């Protein structure tokens, strides 16, 4: 379970989520360019619930979800609270899409062979006129 080292305790229908970081490199050690990391950051995100407000515990979307559970939420959900090297999000229960059993694999569909992306390219034949 994620520890609340933010110093913030949510009240009402708010919850505090420790956002999963966007990876800087692939599992094989290849550095990802900023454009790829930005595209990954725009996708649906995941995080671990660190703390729930009293009303958030009763929200229909958070039914059966407790502290320490991983959830899915839209990219622009919540307000950022950067503490030390961790990014916390303060969001409402209505922003949660639902629980998630595993983090998404952002590496999919980024490294594909150029033939797969562009297909086969046939060059036109040049006909040289008789001089």
Buried (B, 14 or more C-beta within 10 A) or exposed (E): EBEBEBEBEBEEBBBBBBBBEBBEEBEEEEEBEEEBBEBBEEEEBBBBBBBBBEBBBEBEBBEEBEBEBBBBBBEEBBEEBEEEEBBBBBBBBEBBBEBBEEBBEBBEEEEEEEEEEEEEEEEEEEEEEEE
